């Protein structure tokens, strides 16, 4: 295992064929400029995606005739549908990113989402929304595309910071999106809010088109590419640390998405609120979650570059599980708002730490493919999470979903601690330091 770690980190330290200084005759591309432009574009895209989160169950409720159980099940299906298709689509897009460049993949994801979200605002039945979410899952995936682009351009010593910035955009958009969506839905209605969300996504795509630069040089034709390259790379792809990070991404996405279909309905039940009022409160809860996640992500991302990504990963997972358990015991909507805000502290450090460990153990020229694979693993969690959460809530009750999720996160934390203690070599950046004497 020690020899494998040395080989993997040696590959990861080689200059990528896709970096901005691949041609000395051309002026260098600023990785910071790209990072900040992608941050803005990703922020707008995530706002667009999340404008609908606070009211989508109520939109489905209108289409299903006010049947609460049917609405809960349709909410789970809709949230899972797109993720289910992404399981198969993301590795393909990741491989194309290594062949054609990462920047085109970011634009493809944002402009495709612009179209599907706009069409959702015209839907007349739940099955149409489900179909559009599945199409969205096949052609979108902005987070994986941006992550791959940043991971191939940022310096290794700034990787935690750069990936934390991208995750900060995700969390900030996830906070402001539902909050703004709840307000817009209450003031303008559900359908106009979808159209506004589409505009956010389109603007994000235009920013990437006109601002982000990539000087991409594909691998020589003699080298293995695509699925053949993944098969040839199975030694580092299936190394113990990489497999562990895939488990982390799966469980974390499963846990985060399990409560999404039922949280707005639970808030409405707790406070005996109208649909529009519950949508506003849900938007506030998700908004605070995103704010605390964004702050935590950037602070812990910088911290993890100094103390090690694996330590931040463990602490973040423990915090997430401990905060989720009390959600099963709340008796008022304001308690859910507070606990969601606290949950963001742990969630903000979890995914950036896992992505940094993955990037440090992956050859730069294969990062598009590997982040496609990890996005697929995360999508599997996002696919199964809403289905499980909606099913538990339907047959056992809303609190049971939160209890199940909290136990799952604490179980993940225990598993990660146990696995790290068994590994003979450090899991993340410490390996690189030992290998290269940095």
Beta strands, then each sheet from edge to edge (+ up, - down):
end
